[in-house]
Amino acid sequence: MSVSSEDFRTALSRFASGVTVVTTKDGNGKLHGITVSAFCSVSLDPPLVLICIERSAGSHYAFGESGSFNVNVLASDQANVSEHFATVYDDKFLDTEHVIGENGIPYLPGSIVTLECKLKKPLDGGDHSIFLGEVQNAIVRDGDPLVYYHGNYRSLAD
Ligand SMILES: Cc1cc2nc3c(=O)[nH]c(=O)nc-3n(C[C@H](O)[C@H](O)[C@H](O)COP(=O)(O)O)c2cc1C
């Protein structure tokens, strides 16, 4: 027995998640950012998180080149930011407020959390790569999270 793609997608859409924008830069210093809901905590000691990035994503190569990435957990008023970073643009940072962090990777100051991560290991995840990151720095800001459920953006108040 094997599940169809459609049934699998429908089942996964019932899992409510937060939304992140994961940022990095490539070997030429070009900045990259991608909307990612496949993020989770892995370990407290050492502090590890993972993100899953589709192999066909234009930014996929950049993660291996820089060896660092930032996870920005989006605030409830950032659905437009999520859509922006889920769209293919040559320079997604041109019209987006961002700051270059101490690790040289951009972060989004409007997000409620930024985790600065060092890429520990890329792992095989089928049509995605699993990037395991060791958290070097965690910045926490006030605000409520953006929620994604059943193909729609929600907030905790909904
Ligand atoms: C709410 C939401 C969650 C997403 N989660 C992921 C994800 O976890 N992993 C992924 O590879 N793409 C995810 N995507 C799709 C990417 O953001 C999208 O393919 C993006 O255009 C890739 O950018 P790039 O091709 O410029 O690298 C998500 C999109 C949305 C709207």
The ligand as an ORCA input file, in Angstrom:
! r2SCAN-3c Opt
* xyz 0 1
  C       3.704     28.797      3.946
  C       4.807     28.236      3.065
  C       5.676     27.284      3.574
  C       6.715     26.771      2.778
  N       7.561     25.845      3.326
  C       8.592     25.365      2.589
  C       9.515     24.449      3.167
  O       9.409     24.066      4.326
  N      10.569     24.030      2.394
  C      10.721     24.435      1.085
  O      11.687     24.006      0.430
  N       9.839     25.286      0.507
  C       8.797     25.772      1.229
  N       7.921     26.661      0.678
  C       8.098     27.041     -0.743
  C       9.245     28.034     -0.953
  O       9.145     29.153     -0.081
  C       9.254     28.525     -2.422
  O       9.426     27.408     -3.264
  C      10.317     29.573     -2.735
  O       9.968     30.224     -3.921
  C      11.684     29.034     -2.942
  O      12.507     30.144     -3.202
  P      13.751     30.082     -4.202
  O      13.341     29.219     -5.364
  O      14.001     31.503     -4.528
  O      14.864     29.465     -3.409
  C       6.869     27.202      1.435
  C       5.986     28.182      0.934
  C       4.970     28.695      1.723
  C       4.039     29.743      1.175
*
